[in-house]
Amino acid sequence: MSGRTRPTAAYRHVCWRYDDRAALYSRVRAFLLDGLALGEQIWYVTVEPDPVADRLREEPPIRDALRRGAARIVPVGSAYAPDHVVVPTDQVHAYATATEAALAAGHTGLRVAADATALVRTPRQRDAFARYEHLIDRYMRVRPMSAMCAYDRQLLGDAAVAELACMHPGTNVEDVLFRLYAESPGDGRAALVGELDASNHELFRAALDRADPRPVDGRLVVEASDLRFIDHRNLIHLRDHARAHGAVAVLRASRSAAARVAELLDLPGLNVEVAR
């Protein structure tokens, strides 16, 4: 895999919660047509029969793209592990191979809209898929792949969708108050935005475990310039995660409130750096 850096403006990784397939179609159509306009190869990954796939096949630009190989409708079983429990590193490798193939065919990159509901029905599936979401986010930071990951709230429920939405830089799930995603893939950093309090500290602890950001030179750095609030429970989770890797946790924030909470806690192994 090449180490060429992709411009940030082209990076899209979105979690989309939906309640009906008509709404899903509208969002997938717009996402994929944007990709065609940028010269990307586009995929829609789904379990068929699927009325969204049927309607996409009738959309003139997509119908033409399917005919010339610039678009694909991909069955879930051929894009993901056969048992529908992903092996995160294997799945990233599969999409990296597909991205390089798209580039070799003359496209500017790969854009995937995937209805991944069937892959996250059980806790075991969600745990594996949430880990994969963070790893593919790191890949998309450096190579020309974009993705929209769609989840059916009616089948999964809000709590299950939240486990996945919080691993994305973008989402329409407004009741997920924080997001943890890739920042600098070369050094393992993560970015943290939103609000962390008593209502979501268990979700944050699980997200940290799944993303598993790694330290460099004894420092586990989390970029949090857009973090509005973090309470003591979540600071402790961050400190403990770093400590498990033999490192000091460093939270880079733009608000002094986090530094004041950390000072009151007096936690060894946790530093809050406030940007001036």
Secondary structure as GFF3:
##gff-version 3
##sequence-region A 1 276
A	DSSP	three_ten_helix	8	10	.	.	.	ID=ss1
A	DSSP	beta_strand	13	18	.	.	.	ID=ss2
A	DSSP	alpha_helix	21	37	.	.	.	ID=ss3
A	DSSP	beta_strand	41	46	.	.	.	ID=ss4
A	DSSP	alpha_helix	51	58	.	.	.	ID=ss5
A	DSSP	alpha_helix	60	68	.	.	.	ID=ss6
A	DSSP	beta_strand	71	75	.	.	.	ID=ss7
A	DSSP	alpha_helix	76	79	.	.	.	ID=ss8
A	DSSP	alpha_helix	88	104	.	.	.	ID=ss9
A	DSSP	beta_strand	110	115	.	.	.	ID=ss10
A	DSSP	three_ten_helix	117	119	.	.	.	ID=ss11
A	DSSP	alpha_helix	123	142	.	.	.	ID=ss12
A	DSSP	beta_strand	145	152	.	.	.	ID=ss13
A	DSSP	alpha_helix	153	156	.	.	.	ID=ss14
A	DSSP	alpha_helix	158	165	.	.	.	ID=ss15
A	DSSP	beta_strand	170	171	.	.	.	ID=ss16
A	DSSP	beta_strand	178	182	.	.	.	ID=ss17
A	DSSP	beta_strand	190	196	.	.	.	ID=ss18
A	DSSP	alpha_helix	201	211	.	.	.	ID=ss19
A	DSSP	beta_strand	219	224	.	.	.	ID=ss20
A	DSSP	beta_strand	227	230	.	.	.	ID=ss21
A	DSSP	alpha_helix	232	244	.	.	.	ID=ss22
A	DSSP	beta_strand	248	253	.	.	.	ID=ss23
A	DSSP	alpha_helix	256	265	.	.	.	ID=ss24
A	DSSP	beta_strand	270	274	.	.	.	ID=ss25
###
